[in-house]
Amino acid sequence: MTYLKNAFIPLAGAAALALTLAACGGSSDSDTTTADGGGRAAVCDDATMLANAQGAAGSDFVSMNSYNCVDGYAVVSAITNTGGMEQTSVYLFQAEGPVWALNQAHVVCADGGGADVPTSLRDELCALR
């Protein structure tokens, strides 16, 4: 009986992880988005947002928490490790044709900044930064 009980724990953990990732990551509009409405669209999916988080965090990257895409913008939350201390870091990207460009959070969150950023993403970014 102990063998089955111990074998079940990794499976239950994997299932819980899969549900957590499914609940955290995702696009709130569709799998593709674009800022200019023409040409090739920037893709909003797990692999693309993971690559964006890794690129933005650089060598401090640990893992991606979640992402949210709305109207040509994406907020990505990641765990980073700086000087041995893990923390949540939040990044804002804007679709520029087929690529995602990193925006400066302090500019977007400043008074009067980020007027083009969807309110829900701006609020999320500024609350978590």
C-alpha positions as CSV (number, residue, x, y, z in Angstrom):
1,M,0.0,0.0,0.0
2,T,2.9,2.4,0.7
3,Y,4.2,1.9,-2.8
4,L,0.9,3.0,-4.4
5,K,0.6,5.9,-2.0
6,N,4.1,7.2,-2.9
7,A,3.5,6.7,-6.6
8,F,0.3,8.8,-6.4
9,I,2.0,11.9,-4.9
10,P,4.1,12.8,-8.0
11,L,1.0,12.2,-10.3
12,A,-1.2,14.4,-8.1
13,G,1.5,17.1,-8.0
14,A,1.9,17.0,-11.8
15,A,-1.9,17.3,-12.2
16,A,-2.1,20.2,-9.7
17,L,0.8,21.9,-11.5
18,A,-0.9,21.5,-14.9
19,L,-4.1,23.0,-13.5
20,T,-2.2,25.9,-11.9
21,L,-0.4,26.7,-15.2
22,A,-3.7,26.5,-17.1
23,A,-5.3,28.9,-14.7
24,C,-2.4,31.4,-14.5
25,G,-1.3,31.7,-18.1
26,G,-3.5,32.7,-20.9
27,S,-4.7,35.3,-23.2
28,S,-7.8,37.3,-22.5
29,D,-8.6,38.1,-26.1
30,S,-7.1,35.4,-28.5
31,D,-4.0,33.5,-29.4
32,T,-2.7,36.4,-31.6
33,T,-2.8,40.1,-31.2
34,T,-1.3,43.0,-33.1
35,A,-0.9,46.7,-32.3
36,D,-1.2,47.9,-35.9
37,G,-3.9,45.7,-37.1
38,G,-2.0,44.7,-40.3
39,G,0.6,42.3,-41.4
40,R,1.7,39.4,-39.2
41,A,0.4,39.4,-35.7
42,A,2.4,39.0,-32.5
43,V,1.5,35.6,-30.9
44,C,0.2,35.5,-27.3
45,D,0.8,31.9,-26.1
46,D,2.7,30.1,-23.4
47,A,6.0,29.7,-25.4
48,T,6.1,33.3,-26.6
49,M,5.3,34.8,-23.2
50,L,7.9,32.5,-21.5
51,A,10.5,33.7,-24.0
52,N,9.5,37.3,-23.4
53,A,9.8,36.9,-19.6
54,Q,13.2,35.2,-20.0
55,G,14.5,38.0,-22.2
56,A,13.2,40.7,-19.9
57,A,14.6,39.2,-16.7
58,G,17.9,38.0,-18.2
59,S,20.0,35.9,-15.9
60,D,17.7,36.7,-12.9
61,F,14.9,34.6,-14.5
62,V,13.6,31.7,-12.4
63,S,10.1,30.9,-13.8
64,M,7.0,32.5,-15.3
65,N,3.9,33.0,-13.1
66,S,1.3,34.2,-15.5
67,Y,0.5,36.5,-18.5
68,N,-2.4,38.4,-19.8
69,C,-2.9,39.8,-23.3
70,V,-5.3,42.5,-24.3
71,D,-5.6,44.6,-27.4
72,G,-1.9,44.4,-28.5
73,Y,-0.4,44.5,-25.0
74,A,0.7,41.8,-22.6
75,V,1.6,41.8,-18.9
76,V,3.9,39.0,-17.9
77,S,4.6,38.1,-14.2
78,A,7.8,36.1,-13.5
79,I,9.8,35.0,-10.5
80,T,13.3,36.4,-10.5
81,N,16.3,35.9,-8.3
82,T,18.5,38.9,-7.6
83,G,21.3,38.6,-5.0
84,G,19.8,35.3,-3.7
85,M,16.4,36.8,-3.1
86,E,13.4,35.6,-5.1
87,Q,10.7,38.1,-6.0
88,T,7.9,38.7,-8.4
89,S,8.8,40.9,-11.4
90,V,6.2,42.2,-13.8
91,Y,6.8,43.3,-17.4
92,L,4.7,45.0,-20.0
93,F,5.0,44.2,-23.7
94,Q,3.4,45.9,-26.7
95,A,2.9,44.2,-30.0
96,E,4.7,45.8,-32.9
97,G,3.7,43.7,-35.9
98,P,5.0,40.2,-35.3
99,V,7.2,41.0,-32.2
100,W,6.7,42.0,-28.6
101,A,8.5,45.2,-27.5
102,L,9.3,45.7,-23.8
103,N,7.8,48.9,-22.3
104,Q,9.2,50.7,-19.3
105,A,6.9,50.1,-16.3
106,H,7.9,53.3,-14.5
107,V,6.9,55.4,-17.5
108,V,3.6,53.6,-18.0
109,C,2.7,53.8,-14.3
110,A,3.7,57.5,-13.9
111,D,0.9,60.1,-13.7
112,G,-0.5,60.5,-17.1
113,G,1.6,57.6,-18.6
114,G,0.4,54.6,-20.4
115,A,-2.8,56.3,-21.9
116,D,-2.9,53.7,-24.7
117,V,-2.4,50.7,-22.4
118,P,-5.7,48.9,-21.6
119,T,-6.8,49.9,-18.1
120,S,-6.9,46.4,-16.8
121,L,-3.3,45.7,-17.8
122,R,-2.1,49.1,-16.6
123,D,-3.7,48.5,-13.2
124,E,-2.2,45.0,-13.0
125,L,1.2,46.2,-14.0
126,C,1.3,49.2,-11.6
127,A,-0.1,47.2,-8.7
128,L,2.5,44.5,-9.0
129,R,5.6,46.4,-9.8
